Amino acid sequence: MNRNDNDHTALSGTHGSREPGTDAPRRSIMRAVESQALSTRVLEDRRLIHRNDSVREHADAFRELRTKILAASGNRNSVTLVAPIAHGCGGSFVSRNLAVAFAFDETRSALLIDCDSRHPAQQAALDIEASGGGLMDYIDDPAMDISRVVYATGIPRLRLVPSGQVREATGERFTSFRMRAMVDSLRSRFDDAQLIIDSPPVQGSPDARILSALADHVVLVAGYGRVTTEQISQAAASFEPEKLVGVVFNNTP
């Protein structure tokens, strides 16, 4: 796994097909079958962790974060908000690989939700052809069923809800009844899944704080050399202390 600004993490404190049958009650991602699992080379090209020794340092960091979240939730499934402190800190990289770390465990699964509508990254990073639209399209269309925007990723036990078309104003959507009902619906339909929310940056927008109301846990992402200690403290103060699991320092030397 090559190193770049968003791909080295240390911890402190035919893909794209829609998921069939998600309109049925209590669907299990864990028991769903991938049409074709991604190869190790493809995973590395997409800067995703895997079980081979070549990315062990990265994988172990995300396993440790996974363990902290499970301990904080009493080993139950939960919703975790991954919030970069500023744009460019690597929040999407962290949330994506945290979801993969949960999917490593054959007794668990993960559902990654891209809520960074200004800078959506997950659809491209996972090479998903989101023909049915994404999160923002679902929120704006009361007639759309959630099953239309849940996509297979080529990674066993991992599904993606992409952001959909770019939107500038999102705060009202994130406070809407439809947004909250969507999260509740996903928790009940995919009863074996950890939900990971890829959040917009904390700085410059209230969206991350608004989204934290939907989450059980919050993980902050600080790009090494990109934010100050004061900015980290200010970002942490934006969230309920009992929800804050810790800070991930991304791209550490």
N, C-alpha and C positions, 0 to 999 in steps of 0.2 A: 504494500500500500504506500504510494508515494506521499511525501509530506508536502503540504502547502498551507496557506493561511488558515484553513478550516479543517485540518485533518490530523492533528496530534493533540491528544486529550489527556489531561491528568485530573484526578478527582480530589477535591477538598470538600471536608465537612460533607410463444405468442402471448406475451404478457399484456395486462391491461384489460383483460376480459372482466366483465362485471361479475360480481359474486352471485351465483345462481341460488335462488331460493331464499334470499334474505328477507322476503316478506313473510316467511314462516316464523312462528314463535320460537325463541330460544335456540337459535342457530349456533353451531359450534364451528369456529374457525379451525380449531385443532383437528377436527375430523374431516375438513375439506381437503380435496385432492388437487395439487398443482398440476396443470397441464404439462409443464416442463420446468424443472428446477434450474436455477442459474448455476453456471459453472464457477469454480473458484477464480478463474481468470476474469470473468465478467464482474464478479463481486469486487475484486481488487480494482478493476478499471472504474467502477462506480464508487470507490472509496467506502466500501462496506466491510464490516468485520466478518470473519468466518472462523472456523475451528482450527485452521492450519497454523503452524508455528510462525509463518511469515508475518502475521499481524497479531501475535500473542499479546504484545504490550498494549495495543489498542483494545483488544477484546477483553483483557483482564480489567482494564479501567472501566469499561461499560458493564462488565459483570459485577464489579464492586458497586457501581451506582445502582444497578438492578437490585442488589442485595439490600442496600440502604432503603430503597423505596418499599420493598417487600416487608422489611422490618417495621417501617413506619406505618404500614397498612395492616399489620397483623397477619401478613402472608395472604391477604385477600386481594382480589382484583380491585383496581382503583383507576382514577383518572389523574394523570400527571401532566402538568403544564411545564414545558421547557421554554424558558424565556431568555433570549439574549439581552444583555444590558444595552448594547448599541448595535446598529446595523454593521455587519462584517465580523461579528464575534464568533460566528459559526453555530448558531442555534439550530439551524436546519440539519447540519451534519450531526450534531449531538443527538437531536430528537430521533433522527432516522436510525442511527446506530444503537441507540437505547432500545428502540422498537425491535431491532434485529436481535439484540441481546435477550430480550424477553422471549422471542421466537425460538432461540436456541434451546430453551427448556421444552422438552417434548410433552410436558404436562400443562404448558401454558401457551398462549398465543397473544398477538398484539395487533392493535388497530391504530394506525398513524393518521392523524387528522391535520391537514395543512391549513392553518388559520392565518398565515401571513399573506394576505391577499394583495398587498402592494408589491411584495417580492416573493412570489410563490416559487419553491424550489423542488418540492418532492416529486412532482410529476415528471420533470425532466431528469432528475437524479436517478429515479427508478425506471425510466424509459417506459412510462405508461401512456398508452393511447386512450385518453379519457373521453371516449366518444359520447358518453352519457352526461357529460358535464361534471361539476364538482360541488363543493360545499356551498359557495355563494349562489350558484344556480339553484340549488335545492332550497336554500333559505328564501330566495326571491320568488319561488314558484310553489304556492301552496298545494298544487295538484301533483307535485313530483314525489314519488316514493323514495325513501332512503336507499333502497336496494340499487337504484340506478347509479349511485355515486360511490359505491364500495367496490374496489377493484383488486383483483389478484395481482401479486407482485413478482411471482417467480421464486419467492422465498417461502418455504413451508411455514405455515402458521402466522403469516404476516399479511395484512390487508391495508390498503390505502384509501383514504378519502381525500382526493386532491382539492386544491383551493377553487379551481374553476377559473372563470374569466376574471381578469384583474379588476379590482374595485379600489377606489380611493377612499371612500367613506365607509367604514365598517362598524363603528361603535354601536350604532343603533341595531345592526344585525346581530351583534354578539349579545345584546341585552334582550333580544326578542324572545317571545315564548317559543317560537319555532326552533331557535337555536338550542335552548335548554331542553325542549322536548326531544330534539334529535340526539343529544348526548344521553338522555335517559333511555331513549329507544335503543341506541347502540349498546348500552350497558346491559339491557335486558335481552336483546336478540342474540348478542354474542357473549354468552354468560361465562366463557372461559378466557376472555380477552382483557388484557391491560390496554387502556386507552391512553395514547400519548398525543398531546396537543402541541404542535409546532407553532409557537406564538410569534407575533410581531415583537420588535424590540421594546424594551421598557422605556427607553428615552424617546421623547418626541411624540408619544401617543399614549392615550389611556387604555388602549386595547388589551395589553397584557394584564393590567390590573382588572379590567372587566372580565376577561376570560378566566382569571383565577377563581372567580365565584363558582365556576363550573367544575373546578378541580379539587381533588383531595390533597394533592402535593404540588409544590413548585420547585423547580430546579433552575437556578440562574446560570447563564453561560457568560463568562468573562473572557474575551479574546486577550491573550497574553500580550501586553504592551499596547493594547488598544484602549483600555479604560483604567482609571485611577482607583485607588483604594476608596476614596471618597465617593466616587460614582458607584462602586459596588455597594457601599453602605447605604447610599440613597436608594438604589434599586431594591435592596433587601427590605428597606423600610416601607416599600409600596405594597407589601403583601402581609397577610396575617402570619405572625411568627410561627404558629403551630403548623402551618402548611409548608414552610420552607425546609426542604430536605438538605440543601447545601448549594455550593457553588462549584461549577466545573470550569477549570482554567484550560482553555483551548489553545492549541498551538504552542505548548510549553517548549522551551529550548532543551 
